[in-house]
Amino acid sequence: MIDAYELDGSKMQELPEAHDHLKEILGFPDYYGKNLDALFDCLTERAGETMLFITHAELLHPKLQQVLDDAMEHNERLTVLYEYR
């Protein structure tokens, strides 16, 4: 079974709002640090198959996209798909 999540790139243009959106949609724990290192850790430590579908990816903060791509390289069970309009 794959856990699939849709994330809105228009809600991830600024890092503080992006972390709030990610925490809400992905169900990160209360202790989630809301920083790029914590995001990388949460994504690479996911045990099950996970797919993230990013809509409006052209609006995504570039540092956030880099962390998503890096996490996907380190976690073979993580897939990130980007939709550009």
Backbone bond lengths (Angstrom), bond angles and torsions (degrees), N, CA, C in turn:
res aa  C-N    CA-C-N  psi(-1)  N-CA   C-N-CA  omega(-1)  CA-C   N-CA-C  phi
1 M - - - 1.444 - - 1.526 109.48 -
2 I 1.321 115.45 135.40 1.461 121.48 179.75 1.523 109.19 -106.61
3 D 1.319 115.83 129.95 1.459 120.80 171.94 1.518 106.89 -84.49
4 A 1.336 117.25 118.22 1.460 121.91 -178.14 1.521 109.67 -115.38
5 Y 1.317 115.21 137.24 1.458 121.95 -177.60 1.520 109.51 -133.82
6 E 1.323 116.17 139.75 1.458 121.46 174.05 1.517 108.59 -105.79
7 L 1.314 115.35 125.03 1.459 122.36 179.28 1.521 108.72 -116.63
8 D 1.320 116.33 144.36 1.460 122.67 -176.34 1.523 109.77 -101.00
9 G 1.328 116.69 111.96 1.454 121.53 -179.91 1.518 113.01 -59.65
10 S 1.331 117.81 -26.65 1.467 119.88 178.91 1.529 111.39 -69.43
11 K 1.328 117.22 -16.62 1.469 121.64 176.31 1.523 111.08 -97.12
12 M 1.341 115.72 6.53 1.456 119.49 -177.58 1.524 111.50 -129.94
13 Q 1.327 115.80 36.03 1.465 120.89 178.08 1.521 111.21 -81.62
14 E 1.322 116.33 -33.19 1.459 123.02 177.71 1.526 107.63 -113.83
15 L 1.316 117.51 141.08 1.465 120.61 -173.07 1.524 114.76 -62.08
16 P 1.346 121.50 -42.63 1.471 118.92 179.67 1.534 112.59 -59.62
17 E 1.335 116.63 -44.03 1.465 120.54 178.89 1.534 110.69 -68.09
18 A 1.321 116.33 -35.66 1.465 120.27 179.29 1.525 110.92 -62.04
19 H 1.323 116.48 -44.60 1.464 119.38 -179.62 1.527 111.29 -64.45
20 D 1.322 117.63 -38.18 1.464 120.64 176.72 1.527 110.29 -62.47
21 H 1.333 116.96 -44.96 1.462 122.20 -179.62 1.532 110.54 -63.34
22 L 1.316 116.59 -46.27 1.464 120.94 179.75 1.524 111.37 -62.60
23 K 1.315 117.05 -44.35 1.472 121.10 -179.55 1.528 110.61 -61.58
24 E 1.326 115.70 -42.31 1.468 119.96 -178.92 1.527 111.57 -66.94
25 I 1.317 116.82 -49.78 1.467 120.78 -174.89 1.530 112.03 -72.17
26 L 1.328 117.04 -42.40 1.466 120.43 -175.35 1.524 113.44 -89.91
27 G 1.328 116.92 -6.05 1.462 119.80 176.20 1.513 113.49 68.87
28 F 1.333 116.69 37.42 1.461 119.40 177.92 1.527 109.89 -62.52
29 P 1.322 117.42 152.99 1.472 121.23 -177.83 1.535 111.47 -67.70
30 D 1.322 115.16 163.34 1.466 121.13 -179.24 1.521 112.21 -59.08
31 Y 1.316 117.48 -29.81 1.460 120.57 -178.44 1.536 112.76 -81.81
32 Y 1.336 118.24 4.37 1.464 121.65 178.05 1.527 108.77 -54.62
33 G 1.318 117.06 125.77 1.454 123.22 -172.13 1.522 116.29 -75.53
34 K 1.317 118.06 -6.84 1.464 122.75 -179.89 1.530 112.08 52.12
35 N 1.317 115.32 49.14 1.456 121.59 172.84 1.528 107.44 -143.71
36 L 1.311 116.81 168.29 1.463 120.38 -174.09 1.519 113.18 -65.39
37 D 1.324 117.97 -34.47 1.466 120.50 177.10 1.529 111.06 -65.57
38 A 1.325 116.23 -42.22 1.468 120.28 178.73 1.525 110.77 -65.73
39 L 1.323 116.89 -37.75 1.463 120.58 177.31 1.524 110.12 -62.76
40 F 1.310 116.94 -47.10 1.466 120.89 178.23 1.527 110.32 -56.96
41 D 1.320 116.73 -46.70 1.466 120.78 179.62 1.520 111.68 -59.85
42 C 1.324 117.31 -46.88 1.472 120.39 -178.72 1.526 111.47 -63.03
43 L 1.320 116.95 -38.54 1.463 119.91 -178.57 1.528 112.78 -75.41
44 T 1.313 117.19 -35.14 1.464 118.69 -178.50 1.522 112.46 -81.46
45 E 1.319 117.62 -17.79 1.460 121.35 179.89 1.526 112.99 -93.44
46 R 1.331 118.09 -1.87 1.465 120.40 179.13 1.525 108.88 -63.75
47 A 1.306 116.43 131.50 1.464 121.38 -173.82 1.521 112.74 -83.65
48 G 1.315 117.40 -38.12 1.456 120.17 -174.47 1.517 112.76 -94.17
49 E 1.330 114.44 172.83 1.460 120.66 175.68 1.527 108.53 -64.96
50 T 1.319 116.09 128.38 1.461 121.55 -177.53 1.517 109.52 -133.50
51 M 1.342 115.79 133.07 1.457 121.51 175.26 1.520 108.44 -121.63
52 L 1.318 115.53 127.80 1.456 121.64 175.35 1.525 107.75 -110.43
53 F 1.314 116.02 124.59 1.459 121.51 178.19 1.521 107.01 -110.98
54 I 1.327 116.64 114.79 1.457 121.99 -175.28 1.525 108.86 -101.65
55 T 1.338 116.87 111.02 1.454 120.70 173.91 1.530 108.62 -84.84
56 H 1.312 116.61 158.54 1.482 121.61 -179.12 1.533 110.74 52.20
57 A 1.319 115.79 42.22 1.469 121.20 -175.06 1.525 112.46 -62.07
58 E 1.316 117.67 -23.06 1.462 119.98 178.81 1.535 112.03 -65.40
59 L 1.335 117.16 -16.61 1.464 122.01 -179.97 1.529 112.81 -95.97
60 L 1.310 117.00 -6.56 1.459 123.03 -176.55 1.528 111.06 -65.27
61 H 1.316 116.70 136.59 1.467 121.23 177.30 1.530 108.45 -58.97
62 P 1.339 118.38 131.49 1.472 120.32 -175.55 1.526 114.49 -59.94
63 K 1.318 118.36 -36.61 1.470 119.91 178.51 1.522 110.72 -66.39
64 L 1.316 116.21 -34.72 1.458 120.82 178.64 1.527 110.27 -67.12
65 Q 1.315 116.33 -42.88 1.461 119.08 178.07 1.524 110.62 -61.68
66 Q 1.308 117.34 -38.34 1.469 120.49 179.04 1.529 111.05 -62.98
67 V 1.327 117.06 -41.94 1.467 120.92 178.95 1.527 110.22 -65.85
68 L 1.324 117.45 -41.48 1.466 120.56 177.93 1.531 110.49 -61.08
69 D 1.321 116.25 -44.37 1.468 119.94 179.44 1.531 111.46 -65.89
70 D 1.336 116.72 -42.02 1.464 120.32 178.15 1.527 111.33 -62.98
71 A 1.326 116.37 -41.99 1.466 120.21 179.24 1.524 110.83 -63.33
72 M 1.331 115.94 -38.35 1.464 119.62 179.55 1.529 110.11 -65.15
73 E 1.326 117.78 -35.41 1.462 121.20 177.95 1.526 112.04 -67.62
74 H 1.332 117.07 -31.36 1.465 121.71 -177.06 1.530 114.09 -92.48
75 N 1.322 117.10 -12.76 1.461 120.72 -179.56 1.524 108.07 -128.64
76 E 1.313 115.96 103.77 1.469 120.38 -176.82 1.530 112.97 -66.75
77 R 1.325 117.51 -12.31 1.467 121.22 178.74 1.536 112.07 -92.49
78 L 1.340 117.30 1.25 1.455 122.63 -179.09 1.522 110.14 -107.41
79 T 1.326 116.33 128.58 1.460 122.59 175.16 1.518 108.10 -123.80
80 V 1.316 116.34 131.96 1.457 121.60 176.53 1.516 107.85 -120.79
81 L 1.322 115.80 123.58 1.472 122.18 178.94 1.518 107.68 -114.82
82 Y 1.324 116.65 137.19 1.455 122.51 -178.38 1.523 110.19 -113.55
83 E 1.319 116.11 133.28 1.465 121.54 174.57 1.522 108.38 -111.59
84 Y 1.310 115.38 117.50 1.467 121.62 178.11 1.516 108.66 -103.49
85 R 1.312 115.56 141.56 1.478 119.03 178.88 1.500 111.49 -111.27
